[in-house]
């Protein structure tokens, strides 16, 4: 039987996330690639390596940042 613990209030969750980010490596799972593609990057943004989302960290950090900001907003 699973125990149901109360969810922390949003301020506590935000504080816990900030603490985790400051003190250790945090892995978050989500539709990162889908969200990056939704920004409609060009082939030039990919340095002609179509679909290589990692390149966007260098060529379009604004796109990558906007996806992270969307995750944090949630």
N, CA, C and O atoms as a DFTB+ gen file, in Angstrom:
296 C
 N C O
     1  1       0.849      -1.175       0.000
     2  2       0.000       0.000       0.000
     3  2       0.895       1.239       0.000
     4  3       1.762       1.383       0.862
     5  1       0.687       2.115      -0.950
     6  2       1.509       3.316      -1.077
     7  2       1.069       4.354      -0.056
     8  3      -0.120       4.537       0.205
     9  1       2.058       5.024       0.509
    10  2       1.711       6.104       1.431
    11  2       1.561       7.390       0.629
    12  3       2.291       7.623      -0.334
    13  1       0.644       8.187       1.020
    14  2       0.392       9.444       0.323
    15  2       0.846      10.586       1.210
    16  3       0.193      10.932       2.195
    17  1       1.971      11.158       0.843
    18  2       2.494      12.286       1.600
    19  2       1.943      13.562       1.012
    20  3       1.737      13.634      -0.200
    21  1       1.698      14.565       1.819
    22  2       1.203      15.840       1.278
    23  2       2.277      16.491       0.418
    24  3       3.466      16.449       0.736
    25  1       1.833      17.087      -0.669
    26  2       2.771      17.801      -1.532
    27  2       3.195      19.105      -0.866
    28  3       2.378      19.772      -0.231
    29  1       4.466      19.472      -1.007
    30  2       4.894      20.747      -0.432
    31  2       4.213      21.909      -1.154
    32  3       3.867      21.807      -2.331
    33  1       4.034      22.982      -0.453
    34  2       3.461      24.174      -1.084
    35  2       4.451      24.702      -2.113
    36  3       5.648      24.440      -1.996
    37  1       3.983      25.442      -3.121
    38  2       4.874      25.894      -4.197
    39  2       6.143      26.594      -3.727
    40  3       7.212      26.357      -4.291
    41  1       6.057      27.449      -2.712
    42  2       7.258      28.152      -2.237
    43  2       8.283      27.160      -1.697
    44  3       9.484      27.327      -1.910
    45  1       7.812      26.130      -1.001
    46  2       8.721      25.110      -0.480
    47  2       9.341      24.301      -1.612
    48  3      10.525      23.967      -1.562
    49  1       8.543      23.984      -2.635
    50  2       9.071      23.239      -3.783
    51  2      10.129      24.065      -4.503
    52  3      11.173      23.536      -4.886
    53  1       9.873      25.347      -4.688
    54  2      10.839      26.213      -5.366
    55  2      12.125      26.302      -4.558
    56  3      13.218      26.238      -5.121
    57  1      12.004      26.445      -3.263
    58  2      13.176      26.511      -2.387
    59  2      13.961      25.198      -2.453
    60  3      15.189      25.212      -2.526
    61  1      13.261      24.080      -2.428
    62  2      13.913      22.771      -2.498
    63  2      14.625      22.591      -3.841
    64  3      15.730      22.051      -3.887
    65  1      14.006      23.037      -4.922
    66  2      14.640      22.938      -6.236
    67  2      15.892      23.806      -6.299
    68  3      16.929      23.361      -6.790
    69  1      15.806      25.029      -5.813
    70  2      16.984      25.912      -5.817
    71  2      18.123      25.313      -4.999
    72  3      19.283      25.373      -5.406
    73  1      17.792      24.740      -3.855
    74  2      18.813      24.110      -3.021
    75  2      19.445      22.928      -3.747
    76  3      20.664      22.755      -3.721
    77  1      18.619      22.122      -4.388
    78  2      19.145      20.976      -5.132
    79  2      20.058      21.428      -6.266
    80  3      21.129      20.857      -6.466
    81  1      19.641      22.448      -7.006
    82  2      20.456      22.953      -8.121
    83  2      21.783      23.521      -7.644
    84  3      22.789      23.439      -8.349
    85  1      21.784      24.091      -6.460
    86  2      23.010      24.702      -5.924
    87  2      23.965      23.682      -5.325
    88  3      25.154      23.962      -5.169
    89  1      23.453      22.493      -4.985
    90  2      24.287      21.561      -4.230
    91  2      24.606      20.250      -4.936
    92  3      25.466      19.500      -4.475
    93  1      23.932      19.961      -6.041
    94  2      24.201      18.684      -6.714
    95  2      23.749      18.734      -8.166
    96  3      23.118      19.696      -8.606
    97  1      24.078      17.698      -8.887
    98  2      23.631      17.570     -10.270
    99  2      22.172      17.139     -10.247
   100  3      21.802      16.195      -9.548
   101  1      21.354      17.836     -11.011
   102  2      19.929      17.532     -11.063
   103  2      19.591      17.088     -12.481
   104  3      19.912      17.778     -13.449
   105  1      18.952      15.952     -12.596
   106  2      18.510      15.442     -13.895
   107  2      16.994      15.552     -13.929
   108  3      16.297      15.009     -13.072
   109  1      16.501      16.255     -14.922
   110  2      15.056      16.406     -15.084
   111  2      14.656      15.754     -16.400
   112  3      15.326      15.927     -17.419
   113  1      13.585      15.021     -16.371
   114  2      13.109      14.329     -17.559
   115  2      11.919      15.086     -18.120
   116  3      11.032      15.519     -17.384
   117  1      11.915      15.237     -19.420
   118  2      10.802      15.918     -20.055
   119  2      10.982      15.929     -21.556
   120  3      11.881      15.280     -22.091
   121  1      10.144      16.649     -22.213
   122  2      10.137      16.701     -23.670
   123  2      11.048      17.822     -24.173
   124  3      10.617      18.681     -24.942
   125  1      12.305      17.807     -23.738
   126  2      13.250      18.869     -24.104
   127  2      13.381      19.003     -25.620
   128  3      13.270      20.105     -26.157
   129  1      13.613      17.900     -26.301
   130  2      13.791      17.953     -27.758
   131  2      12.567      18.491     -28.466
   132  3      12.670      19.294     -29.394
   133  1      11.410      18.041     -28.019
   134  2      10.165      18.509     -28.622
   135  2      10.001      20.005     -28.418
   136  3       9.585      20.722     -29.328
   137  1      10.329      20.473     -27.219
   138  2      10.193      21.905     -26.943
   139  2      11.208      22.720     -27.735
   140  3      10.901      23.825     -28.183
   141  1      12.417      22.186     -27.911
   142  2      13.412      22.880     -28.732
   143  2      12.938      22.972     -30.179
   144  3      13.025      24.030     -30.804
   145  1      12.439      21.862     -30.703
   146  2      11.966      21.843     -32.089
   147  2      10.777      22.780     -32.283
   148  3      10.610      23.345     -33.364
   149  1       9.959      22.952     -31.268
   150  2       8.805      23.846     -31.362
   151  2       9.228      25.298     -31.565
   152  3       8.440      26.123     -32.027
   153  1      10.481      25.604     -31.215
   154  2      11.011      26.958     -31.415
   155  2      11.397      27.193     -32.877
   156  3      11.790      28.298     -33.250
   157  1      11.285      26.149     -33.701
   158  2      11.529      26.202     -35.142
   159  2      12.944      26.679     -35.505
   160  3      13.097      27.615     -36.290
   161  1      13.981      26.038     -34.935
   162  2      15.347      26.419     -35.290
   163  2      15.634      26.098     -36.759
   164  3      15.074      25.159     -37.326
   165  1      16.503      26.884     -37.352
   166  2      16.851      26.702     -38.766
   167  2      18.006      25.712     -38.905
   168  3      18.676      25.371     -37.931
   169  1      18.220      25.263     -40.134
   170  2      19.350      24.379     -40.407
   171  2      20.655      25.090     -40.072
   172  3      21.612      24.458     -39.624
   173  1      20.695      26.399     -40.287
   174  2      21.874      27.188     -39.923
   175  2      22.090      27.177     -38.402
   176  3      23.227      27.117     -37.932
   177  1      20.998      27.234     -37.643
   178  2      21.105      27.147     -36.180
   179  2      21.760      25.831     -35.764
   180  3      22.493      25.775     -34.777
   181  1      21.485      24.772     -36.531
   182  2      22.054      23.459     -36.251
   183  2      23.447      23.274     -36.858
   184  3      24.014      22.184     -36.786
   185  1      24.000      24.336     -37.457
   186  2      25.291      24.262     -38.152
   187  2      25.285      23.106     -39.159
   188  3      26.245      22.342     -39.265
   189  1      24.168      23.005     -39.894
   190  2      23.956      21.966     -40.908
   191  2      23.975      20.554     -40.342
   192  3      24.167      19.597     -41.092
   193  1      23.783      20.405     -39.054
   194  2      23.669      19.092     -38.411
   195  2      22.224      18.940     -37.954
   196  3      21.938      18.935     -36.757
   197  1      21.330      18.819     -38.908
   198  2      19.899      18.832     -38.633
   199  2      19.509      17.893     -37.496
   200  3      19.860      16.714     -37.484
   201  1      18.776      18.453     -36.549
   202  2      18.275      17.674     -35.427
   203  2      19.258      17.487     -34.291
   204  3      18.925      16.853     -33.290
   205  1      20.473      18.027     -34.422
   206  2      21.472      17.894     -33.353
   207  2      21.223      19.004     -32.328
   208  3      21.846      20.065     -32.371
   209  1      20.301      18.731     -31.413
   210  2      19.880      19.747     -30.450
   211  2      21.015      20.285     -29.595
   212  3      20.958      21.429     -29.145
   213  1      22.038      19.485     -29.366
   214  2      23.165      19.923     -28.534
   215  2      23.842      21.165     -29.110
   216  3      24.337      22.005     -28.359
   217  1      23.866      21.285     -30.434
   218  2      24.504      22.428     -31.087
   219  2      23.811      23.732     -30.698
   220  3      24.439      24.790     -30.673
   221  1      22.531      23.651     -30.400
   222  2      21.779      24.857     -30.051
   223  2      22.292      25.513     -28.777
   224  3      22.067      26.704     -28.568
   225  1      22.976      24.760     -27.924
   226  2      23.585      25.359     -26.736
   227  2      24.575      26.444     -27.112
   228  3      24.751      27.417     -26.379
   229  1      25.218      26.275     -28.252
   230  2      26.228      27.236     -28.714
   231  2      25.612      28.264     -29.647
   232  3      25.855      29.463     -29.502
   233  1      24.808      27.796     -30.612
   234  2      24.314      28.699     -31.641
   235  2      23.074      29.483     -31.237
   236  3      22.893      30.621     -31.669
   237  1      22.216      28.884     -30.410
   238  2      20.968      29.532     -30.008
   239  2      20.688      29.324     -28.524
   240  3      19.681      28.717     -28.159
   241  1      21.583      29.829     -27.664
   242  2      21.345      29.651     -26.233
   243  2      20.023      30.276     -25.777
   244  3      19.480      29.892     -24.741
   245  1      19.510      31.231     -26.543
   246  2      18.225      31.837     -26.188
   247  2      17.092      30.821     -26.268
   248  3      16.182      30.840     -25.439
   249  1      17.142      29.936     -27.259
   250  2      16.124      28.898     -27.392
   251  2      16.227      27.929     -26.222
   252  3      15.220      27.599     -25.595
   253  1      17.434      27.475     -25.931
   254  2      17.647      26.526     -24.837
   255  2      17.206      27.155     -23.519
   256  3      16.554      26.501     -22.705
   257  1      17.558      28.412     -23.309
   258  2      17.183      29.117     -22.084
   259  2      15.663      29.204     -21.952
   260  3      15.118      29.010     -20.865
   261  1      14.984      29.495     -23.059
   262  2      13.527      29.635     -22.985
   263  2      12.854      28.327     -22.584
   264  3      11.846      28.342     -21.878
   265  1      13.401      27.194     -23.027
   266  2      12.841      25.897     -22.638
   267  2      13.059      25.661     -21.148
   268  3      12.147      25.226     -20.445
   269  1      14.264      25.948     -20.667
   270  2      14.528      25.786     -19.232
   271  2      13.627      26.707     -18.409
   272  3      13.115      26.306     -17.364
   273  1      13.435      27.932     -18.877
   274  2      12.563      28.860     -18.144
   275  2      11.131      28.332     -18.104
   276  3      10.435      28.502     -17.103
   277  1      10.691      27.694     -19.184
   278  2       9.348      27.122     -19.202
   279  2       9.230      25.996     -18.175
   280  3       8.213      25.881     -17.492
   281  1      10.275      25.162     -18.064
   282  2      10.259      24.101     -17.050
   283  2      10.227      24.694     -15.642
   284  3       9.467      24.235     -14.789
   285  1      11.046      25.707     -15.403
   286  2      11.061      26.321     -14.072
   287  2       9.734      26.976     -13.739
   288  3       9.312      26.971     -12.583
   289  1       9.072      27.539     -14.738
   290  2       7.788      28.191     -14.504
   291  2       6.745      27.198     -14.016
   292  3       5.856      27.545     -13.238
   293  1       6.863      25.966     -14.479
   294  2       5.917      24.938     -14.047
   295  2       6.233      24.544     -12.618
   296  3       5.556      23.687     -12.049
